[in-house]
Amino acid sequence: MPKKVESLRIISGTLRHRRILFPTNGTRPTKDKVKEALFSSLGNINDKVFLDLYAGSGQMGLEALSRGATLSYFVDNNPECISVIKKNIDSLDLNECSCVLRTNDRTALENLSQEGVKFDIIYIDPPYEEEHYSEILDDISRLSLLNNNGIIIIESNHPLEESDYPNYFITKRKNFGFINLTYLTRKEETL
């Protein structure tokens, strides 16, 4: 049964201070200070389309909607996480601007590409023991899922190296103890 976690809340925007449910299955929430630093660094996200990959509770996509994003997609393959995300969306009355997909990461990206969806912001935060960023970033590039001037943010427990991701530039890094945020933009394709 999902439970409320006192520290899990929307921290800014139109839904500021609203509490949200969080799965009890060991999913790791993004800390408020990390969430605040990430969204502050993005600036105005009005009218942006956001992808919360490995969504857990959906807190990042919900925060994006609170701060002005037009649409958030939530992807997770865990049934409890999907149930919690849907309850959070219902409780915040965000059904019109949310899309929830219960599937694995790579299948979700393929399906979104087939539907012609493109993102302005993609947030990637897999379980640390299941990190496979290269494959995911290759899929995002191959499927052209990132809009021009779009950004990808990866949360990881170690710094990432640009040499590992030949289709992307690392534009920014932020460190919060063992939590690392890496911001990437795609390189222009050469003809």
Disulfide bonds with the S-S distance in Angstrom:
none
